[in-house]
Amino acid sequence: MITKRIIPCLDVKNGRVVKGVNFAGLADVSSPVSLAKYYSDNGADELVFYDITASAEGRALFSDILTEVARTVYIPLTVGGGINTVADFDRVLKCGADKVSVNSGAIANPDLIREASRIYGDQCVVLSCDIKRVDGQFRLFAKGGRVDTGLDAIEWIKRGEANGAGEIVVNSIDTDGVKKGFDIEMLKAVSDAVSVPIIASGGAGCAQDFVDLFRAIPTMDAGLAASIFHFGEVQISDLKKLLADNGIPARQVRK
């Protein structure tokens, strides 16, 4: 059985890791380089680096900080923020990223996923989706959760898979930073719609939330979280032991 991945997320703004609630009220946490090294050394399966204001500010991702992070870690690194062209994919990969996450750029140019997967392979292309309930519909948001696109999120994700996205990150705006568990209803809807790997994001408040996630949706590939890891509320080694104790396969941390 394929092991479940545990993925810390670094939301980076102005060169610092930040965290908020429902994509708002951002507070400073730490240096992305030191935090990335900590996670790489302490059992994270992968790491996600988001330059969270690049798209909203209409600029390219900060490549100097990314390059330093990539040099520091020894686990797969997914990078997103301000990815609007194939040239952006190329630049980020040359900085040391293993996979590139695209969100607003794909909304502006849906062909971007197809173009990038053709050049770099679908395993390199991650479609990240910020989703919120609006009038009973799962609605896709852009610009770091600031803009309602009016698009049905499930249909958008199915289109992304068809265009060549090799992995989907589902960010629930409704549960982000609330720490009351993953958005199981939303994640089930996505899981039923596509066959590529899915990473659940938004809502983890304790280790048990990961157990509940993988039990409720056995096909879920990974759980992503930020604040519970950043502030030491959950240690990755303890989380993985809890998963194993509950019969959920996870790569254990060597002491």
Buried (B, 14 or more C-beta within 10 A) or exposed (E): EEBBBBBBBBBBBEEBBBBBBBBEEBEEBBBBBEBBBBBBEEBBBBBBBBBBBBBBBEEBBBBEBBBBBBEBBEBBBBBBBBBBBBEBBBBBBEBBBBBBBBBBBBBEBEEBBBBBBEEBEBEBBBBBBBBBBEEEBBBBBBBBBBBEBEBBBBEBBBBBBEBBBBBBBBBBBBBBBBBEBBBBEBBBBBBEBBEBBBBBBBBBBBBBBBBBBBEBBEEBBBBBBBBBBBEEBBBBBEBBBBBBEBEBEBBEBEE
